[in-house]
Amino acid sequence: MTTPIPPETPTQLVLITGMSGSGKSVALTALEDVGFYCVDNLPPELLESFIELEQNQRADKVAIAMDVRSASSLPGLPRRLARLQNDPDRPVNLTTVFLDATTETLVRRFSETRRLHPLSLKMANDQHRALVDAIEHERELLAELREQALVIDTSLIRPMRLRSQVKDMLGATQAPLTLVFESFAFKRGVPMDADFVFDVRMLPNPHYEAELKLLSGLDLPVADYLAAQPEVVQMEQQLTDFLHHWMPQMLRDHRSYVTVAIGCTGGQHRSVYLVERLAQAFRAEWSTRIRHRELDNWPRTSP
């Protein structure tokens, strides 16, 4: 039996996992569009053999989707991934992406498509309760994988935006640590993928200024207004100091992706402005990404 020859460069391996109904097929399609060889629902026990086969074919970009359809094999998957990362005969750069969504969102999606959840108990008396129980059981089964992954909350984003985020994120993971700054509206819920959440609703609100109401934090008049407010300047400095202090520790803890979510009432002015300012402040030191959750669905009326 011949010894396999390690590839000259590690294979870029992306594992797509997460909650059923959260958009894994959308993410996998996005990776296929940028040149990944994609496999859906690969049984975990075949992972190492499959990677060896693809490396013998000199495949340099591989994406695999795994979820609770292979429930019996999931408990051993984190150990398999660890072995794969430490195997000199099969060098890989592994990125695990976990797609999540609120239970309410998942229930709605399954109800709209009339599809059964993979773990559905098929209880005749209460289909809704059976679906909720299946979703919560799925969260328990995937909890360990989620802790080790880059998490994307798909509750409030459209498929086109999800495809863009997946592609953008994979470019970011080549850096030692990537900071994602995300603005959001508290009235639509806190992002599930946030590592830090900051509330800036106590700051002066441009919404109550007639000439600024229809603009966003991306517009110069709003930025000028907020920059002139002492409370905003103080908040920006305190957030900057906090992150400068803790980011090195996050890196030492082997984190590669940290999401900082900043929320205001509508996710239009104050949070957007501060996200832009913080990304600018940290861009020279860390790889940074920006998301404006509410502006993705916001019809702009500004010039």
C-alpha positions, 0 to 999 in steps of 0.5 A: 500500500502506497503512502499518500503524498500530502498536497503542496498546500492545505485543502480549504475545507468548509463545513456547513452545519446548523439548524434545519431550515436556516439556509444551509442549501443557500450557503452551499450553493454560494460556495459552489458558485465560487469554485468549491466542490460541494457535498450535501449530507455527507455522513460524518464517518466518511469525512476523513476518507472523503477528504483523502479522496479529494486531496488525491484528486488535488481538490483545493476547495471543498465544502460539506454540509452536515446536520441532524439527518446524520444524528446518530453520528453527530456526537463524534463529529467534533473529535473527527474534525480535530483529528483531521486538523492535526493529521499531517497526511491530510493538511486542511484549513478548516472553517465551520459555519453554523447557520442559526435562526430563532425558533419562531422563524424556523417554525414559520419556514417549516409551516410555509413549505409544509416540510417535515423537520428531520427530527419531527415526532409526527405527533398527530394531536399537536403538530406545532408542539411536535415541530417546536420540540424537534427544533429544541432537540436539534439545538441540543444535539448541535450545541457543541458544534455551534460553540466551535463555529462561525455563527450566522443568524439568518432570522432576518436576512434574505437568501441573496444577503446570506450568499453574500455574507458566506462569500465575504466571511470566507475571505475574512477567515484567512486573517488571524482574527476578524472583527464583524461590526453589526448594527441592528434594531432592538425592536426586531431582536438581538442578533443570535450570532453576536459575541458582544451586544451594546445598547446605544438607545440612550444617545441623542436620536437623529430620528427626531430631527426633521431633516435627518429622519429619512437619512441613515448613519451612512449619510454625512448630515447624520454623521456630522450631527452625531459627531457633535454630540458629547455623549456619542463621542464618549460612547465611541471612545469607551467602546474602542477602549473596551475592544482594544483591551479584550481583542488580544485575549480573544485571539489568545483564546483561539477565536478567529471571528468576533461579532460586535453588535450595536443596537438602537431603536430602529437600526438606522442612525446611531448604531449604523454611525458607530459601526462605521466609526468602530470599523474604521478605528480597528481596520488597521489592526484587525481584519474587519467586516460591516453588516447593517442588518436593518438597512439591507431591507430599508428603502433608501430615500436619501440623496 
